[in-house]
Every structure is written in structure tokens, then in C-alpha cells.
Amino acid sequence: MKRVLWLLLAAVVALSAVSCQKIKGHGQKPHSGLFSIEVGGKTGFINGSGKIVINPQFEKAREFSENVALIKAGEKWGCIDRSGKIIINPQFDEAGDFNEGLAVVRVGDLWGFVDQTGRLAIAPQFASIKVLGAIHLPAVTAFAEGLAGVRINGKWGFVDRTGRTVINPQFDEVRPFSEGMAAVRVGTKMGYIDRTGRYLINPQYEVTILLDAIALNMHAFSESLAMVKIEKQYGFIDRTGKIVINPQFEMTLGFHDGLAAVGVGGKNGFVDRAGRYVINPQYDDVGSFFEGLAAAKVGGRWGFIDRTGKIVINPQFDDVRYFDGGLCWVKLGDKTGYINHAGSYIWGPQ
């Protein structure tokens, strides 16, 4: 699962806690039906048929989330609606996708939250985590289940949508809430709390990566199971903390659509909730299943497999994301485009 490790590092550099284009987080939202494209160094959007609906004009743009998209003009981030109209003037140094009506923003060294009218719902007040003296890692997580993680004086807690502290800062790291529980780190161990801050599962598991504000919610509960690391191997626990799939994997992406990608002996396959192999480890790398297909890497190229492990789109791409809204972003050489489930280009390659 080299892909996972690379994605983790890339996500940290690219506004880690608030946006990730490669692997969708838990609680996947319905797709907007609009897809970002780049033409001549500018970003715009197409619809599912490949028709340009927002002309390429922005330096950068994130995918639509909750019917709005973050765009970059000059050195500042703002927001557009589905017609391409700017609804929040570019003014933020960094910005993340909208979740539950609020988006993470950075002004100078401080992080806060803005609503879709541009009003600062929670004023920037949480100091950046500096890496190499230049990279501003967020001191907040996106909102999930009504709460957002915040870092105050070196410790993490949670606030509600008004900015009121509901779980006092006391943790060394937190992950967003998922299925009513949040993974938290104390020292070098991970445990799980409820929405009151009470431990449901005491800290006892190894940490995947010791980085505050990590993008991918690697330890989150998904489909009532969470991945945990014990003696350098990954397995799964249920909501009581009981181990239901023994630690035996080198890496896993967690469960999605009933299957979990796992790595063993340098190869990757998929297991079901009982830990039985549904697709034996055979691929150089894989992604999770979305819309019935999962990315799989063979011989240095990416293609897609179905839930039986059959290759349905031949490995041919240098990079891919995941199917969402019926399309998937792909890259071949220095050209990118979107393909449908049949592997046919809807847009590009450009």
C-alpha cells in the first residue's frame, strides 16, 4: 500500500486536515455532478457529459462540496456557486471544503471557520502548526457530526459550530468524529471518545503516523469497524474495542462498501467483515471500492477491478483517483482527463 503512505504525506502538505482528493473520507457526500478540469493552466468545471459549464478561469479550484467550490485567484481563496458566480471574494490564505455548512480558513497564521455567506462563524484564532518554518498545518479539523477538533496551547479538544468548547483540549492528536466516536492520541497510543469526551475505548493502540491534523481519518469507525495497529500489524476492532479481525496486515484503508483493502507481503487484496479474503493479495497497490470499482496497480500502471477481482478497465494510467458521480479522474503522462465505468474518456486527455 505504498499509495496510502504517499497520499498521507501529500495530504499533509496540501491542506491536510480539510481536503483530500485521492481517497474519500468516511461519510461520503452525494456528488455535485460537476468535475474540475484544467485548460491552459486555468481551472474550470464540466458536467457528467463532458460539457464545460464553468469556463476555466481560476488559478486553482477544489471540487464542489455542498454546492459550492473553493477557488483561488491570485494568492487568495474564495468561493463560487454552481453557476460560477463568486459568492465569497478571494480573501483567505488557505481554505478547505465545506462540511456541515462551514469551511476551514486560514488568515495569516490563524485558523477559523467561514459559512457560505462569507461570514466568519468562528473567528481565526487557532495558531498554525509550523513545519520546516514555512508550511502551515491546520490547527483545526473539518466539522463532522457537529464538532470540530481544535488545537489550543499544544493540545487538541473539540468545539461546536458556535466555537464553544465542548471537549477541553487534552489530547496530543484527534481525528474527526465518525459514527459517534473520535479517535484520539495520548502520547503514543490511540483510543476512542464519545461526544462528551468520555473514553469508550482507552488509549492502547499504536499510532499510524505521528502527525497532528492528519488528513485521512485512518482510525475512524466505518461500517462499525475501525482499523487499529498492534505490534506493527493492522487489524480491526468493533465499537466495544473487541478485536474482530486479528492484526495481520501491513496496511489497510479501512472498510468501504463492505470490503477493506489490505496489504500482505507487498501485495494487496480485499477482505470482508469476517476477515476472509474476497480478493486475494495480488496487486501492487489498490484503492477502496467506490461505485463498484476499485483502483488497482499492476506493473506500474493503474486500472480498475470489480468486486470479484476481475480487471474491468485495463491498467494503463500513471495515476487515478476514485469513481464518484459516475466518472473518475485519470492521468497518463502529463495529460489528465475523466473516464466512465466503461473506461471511455468523457473529457480529455488534456
N, C-alpha and C positions, 0 to 999 in steps of 0.2 A: 504494500500500500504506500509506495513512495509518493504517489499522487496526494495522499492525505497530508503527509508531512510537509510537502511543498506548499500545499494550499494553506496550511496553518501559518507558515512563515509569511507567505504572500499576503494573507489576510491581515496579519498584524501590521504590516507596513501600509496596507491600503484601507485605512479606517476600520480596524479590526472589529470592534465590538458592535458595529452598527450596520454593516453591509457586507454581503458576500455573494458574488455572482456564480461561484463554481458549484457549491453544494448548498442546497436549500436547507434552512433551519427547520426545527420542529414547528408544527402549527402552520403548514404551508397555506398560503392565501390563494384564492382563485386568481388566475392570470388575467391581466388587464386587456389582453388582445392586441397590445402594442409592443413592438420589439425595437430596440435601439440598433441603429446602423451608423457606420462611419463612411463618409464620402468626402474625399479631398481634405482630410484632416478635421472635418466638422461632423458633429453627431446630430442625427435626427431620428425619426421613427417610422416604421412601416406597420401595416396591419397584417393579419394572418394570411392574406393572399399575396403579400409582397408589394402592395401598393404603398408608396410614400404618402403618409398622412400629415407628418410634421417635417418640413424641409430641414435638411442638415444645416445647422447654423450655430451650434453650441460647441465650445471647446471640449466639453465632456458632458455626459449625462448618465444618470443611473436609470435602471429600469423603473417603470411605473409601479407604485405601491399605494394602495388606497386612492387610486385615480389621480395621483399627482406624481411628478418625477422631479428629482433634483437635477439642476443643470448648472454648469459652470460657465461664467462669462468673465473673461479676463482672469483675475486671481480669486474671484469670489463666487460663492454658491448661492443660488436662489431656487425657485420652484416654478414649474409650469403645470397647467391643467391639460386635459386630453386634447384640447384644440391647439395646443402650443402656446397659448397665452401665458405670459409671465404673471403669476399671482403673488409671488414673493420676490421682490427685487434682489438681485445678487448682492449679498452683504456679509455672508459668513465665510470664515476661513476654511471651515470643513463642515460637512453636513452628511447625515445618514438618512436612510429610508424612513418613511413614516410608518410607525407601528402604533396601533390603537390611537390614532389621531395626533400623535406627537412625533417629532423628529429630533434626533440629537444634533446639536450645532456647537461649533467652536468659534469663539470670538477672542482673538489673541491667545492667551494661554488657558482660558477658562471655557468649560463646557456647560451647556444648559439644554433646554428643550423649547422648540417653537411649535405652534399649531399651524393649521393650514391657512390661516389668515395672515400669518407672519407675526402674530403676537407672541412675545416670549412668555410661554406658560410657566417656565421655571428659569429664572434669570441665570445666565452663565456665572457660575460660582465655584465649580469643581475644577481644581488645577490639573493640567495635563500631566501624564506620566511621560517623562522625557527619556528617550533612547538615543544614545550617541549625541546627546545635546541638541538634536535637531528634529527628531521625529516626535510628533505629539500624539501619544497614545491616549485614547479616551479615558477619562476618569468616571465614565458612566456606561451603563449598558442600555440597549433599547428597552422600551416598555414591553412587558409580557405579563399577561394576566393581571394588569392594573398596577404593577410595580416595576420600578427600575433600580438597578444597582447603582450606587454612587460611592465614590472614594473620598473620604474626608480624613485628613491628617494621617494618611497612610493605611487606613483601614476601610473596609467595604461594609456598607449596610444597604438598606432599601428605602426609597421614598415613594409616595403615591403621586397622582397626577397634579396635585397642588404643590408638590415639593415638600410636603410634610414627612418627616422621618417616621417610618412605621417599624423599622427594624434597625436598631442602633448599630453604627459602624463598629465591627468587632472581628471581621474576617479578613484573611490575607488575600482572598480572591473569591468572587462569586460568579455564578452563571445565571442567566435569566430563568425565571420560573417556567416550568413545563409540567402540565398535569398536576398542578397544585404543590409542586416541590421544586426547590432550587438546590443545586449542588454548591457547596461552599468549601473553601480550603482554609484549614487552620494548620499553620506550619507546613508540613509536607504531606498532610493527609486530607482526603476529601470525605465529606459527609453530606447529609441532606437535611434541610429545614423546611418547615411549613410557613405559611404566610404570617404567622405571628413571630417567627424567628426561633421557634422551638425545634430542637433536634428530633427528627423522626428516625434518622439513621446516624449514629455517632461517627465522627471522622475516623476512618480506618483504612481507606483505600489509597493506593498510590496515585499521584497526580500525573496526568498525561503530559502536560507541558507546564512548567512553572513560569507562566506569563500572566500578569494582570490583564484584565479586559480582553481575554482571548475571544476571537470571533466565533469560532464554531463551538456550539454548545455540546461538546463531546460527551459530557457526563449526564446530559439531560435524560429524563424519562421520556420514552417514546413508545407508544403502544404498550404501556405499563411495564416496560423493562428499561433498565439503564445499564450501559457498559461500565465496567469497573476494571481496574488494573491491580492485580495481586501477583507479587513476585515476577514482575515484568511480563506477565501474560494477561490477556483480556478475556473476560467472561461477562456474564450478565446477572443482575440481581432483580428481584421483584420489589414492590413498594414497601415490603416489610424488611428488606435488607437480606432476604434469603437468596443464596446463590442458586440460580435455576439452570444456568449453563456454566459449567466449570471453566475457570480460566485456562485457556489452551491456545489462544490465538495471538499472533504477533501484532495484529492491528484489526480494528473493526470500525465501521461507520455508524453502527447502531441500526435499529430496526426501522424499516420504512416499507410500507405495503406488505407487511408480513414476513419480510426477509431481511437478513442482515449480511452485509458484505464482510468477509473475514479473510485474513491473510495467514497462511501457514507455509513454512519452508520456502518463502519467496514467491509463492503463487497465491492467487486469490479466487475465492468462490463465494457461495452463499449458504447460510443455514436458516432453518425455520425456528420457531419459538421453542421447540424442544431441543434445539442444538443439533438436529440432524442435517446432514448435507443434502441440500436440494440441487445444488450445482457444485460439483467437486472443484477444489482449487486447481486451476489450470491456466488462468490468465495472469499476465504480468502486472496488471493493475485493473481496478474496477471503480465504478461509482455506484450509488444507490439506485434502486428502481424508481422510475417516475413514468407514469402513463404506460406501464407495462414493459418498459425497456430500460436497460442499464448499459452505461458505457463500459466497454471492455477493451483493454490494450493487449495486442498480440504483435510480437515482432516489431515493436517500436511505433506502431500505428493504432489509432483508436477507431473502433466501430461500435456496434450495439448488439446486445443479445436479448432474447426473450426470457421468460421465467423458467424455461426448460434448459437454458444454457445454449440454445441454438443461436448461431450468428445470423442475424436478420439484416444487418447493414454491415457490409464488409469493412474490415479495418483499413482505413485509407487516410485518416485525418491526423494532423500533428497535435491537435488539441480539440476538446469538446467540452460542453457543459452538461446540461440535462434537458430532457424534454419537458416543456411547460407551455400550455396553451397550444399544443399540437406541433410546435416547432422546437428545434434545438440549434443553438449557435455552434458553428464548427470553424476550424482554422486549418488551412492547408498552405504551407509555405508562409508567405506574408499576406495571404488573402483570407478573408473571412466571409461567412455567409450563414444562411439558415436552411436547414433541411427539414422535410416532413418525415412521418413514420416510415415511408417507403424508401427513404434515403435520397429523395429527389430534392434538388435545390429549389427553394421558393424565392430566395434572394441570394445574389452573388454567384460565384465568389467575386468579391471586390477587393 
